Amino acid sequence: MSYSSIHRCVNDGSFVGRVNACIAQEQTRRGDPPNPGVLSDPMRWHVASAADVEAAYAAALDAGTPDPGGDPTVITDGMILANVQANWT
């Protein structure tokens, strides 16, 4: 685990957008109005710090992937969803 890769991931606009989309979808599924801003900041840290996400993001950085946070072959929607659900408050 690298604090540097976690920091880059949590500040990656594409990654944050995908996490926000997941939060909004989960809020809707739970019957709440979609408002990802309420959970965005803490949730993106939870997801970026998850071992599977961090390892995938770091490997993509090492490989020179141009948009690791937006590339669903690097961090899958399933990875984001699983980590959002695991950290839902």
NUSEMI-727538 format. One record per residue (C-alpha): x, y, z; residue in one letter. Coordinates in steps of 0.05 Angstrom, whole numbers, plus 32768, in hexadecimal, padded with zeros to 4 digits. Each point is the difference from the previous one (the first is absolute). Example, Ala and Ser with C-alpha at 12.3 -4.5 7.8 and 13.67 -1.06 7.14 Angstrom:
BEGIN
80F67FA6809Ca;801B80457FF3s;
***
This chain:
BEGIN
800080008000m;801980457FEEs;7FE78040801Ey;801680237FC1s;7FD47FD57FD3s;7FC580078030i;8009804B7FFFh;800380027FB4r;7FC37FD37FFAc;7FD580288030v;8010803F7FD9n;7FF47FE07FBCd;7FC280227FE3g;7FEC7FC47FD7s;80047FD2803Df;7FD98032802Bv;7FCB80057FCBg;7FF87FB57FFEr;7FFB7FFB804Bv;7FCC80388001n;7FD87FDB7FCBa;80017FC2802Ac;7FEB8026803Ei;7FC680207FDAa;7FE97FBD7FE5q;80037FE18046e;7FD9803A801Dq;7FCA7FF87FCBt;7FFF7FB4800Br;7FF5800D804Br;7FC7802F7FF1g;802680408011d;8007803B7FD1p;80437FFD7FDCp;803080308021n;80467FE37FFCp;8020803F801Bg;7FEA7FEC8046v;802C7FC18000l;803280107FC9s;803B80178029d;80037FC98034p;7FEA7FCA7FCFm;8035800F7FCCr;80367FF98036w;7FE27FBD8016h;7FFE7FE67FB8v;8045801B7FECa;801F7FE1803Fs;7FE27FBB7FF4a;80387FCE7FF2a;7FE47FE97FBDd;7FF480477FE6v;8042801B8018e;80277FC57FE1a;7FDC80087FBDa;800A804B7FFFy;804A7FFA8012a;800B7FCB7FCBa;7FDE802C7FCCa;802C803B8013l;803E7FD47FFAd;7FE87FE97FBBa;7FF580477FE9g;7FB47FFA7FF8t;7FE980457FECp;7FBE80028027d;80037FCA8036p;7FC5801A8027g;7FD380037FC4g;80167FBD7FE2d;7FCE7FC98013p;80347FCC7FEFt;802D801B8037v;7FCC800C8037i;7FC07FDC7FEFt;7FBB80198011d;7FF97FC1802Bg;803D80148029m;7FE38045800Bi;7FBB7FE58012l;801B7FCC8030a;802980338025n;7FC980348002v;7FCF7FCC801Bq;80337FE88033a;800A8046801Bn;7FB8801A7FFCw;7FEC8028803Et;
***
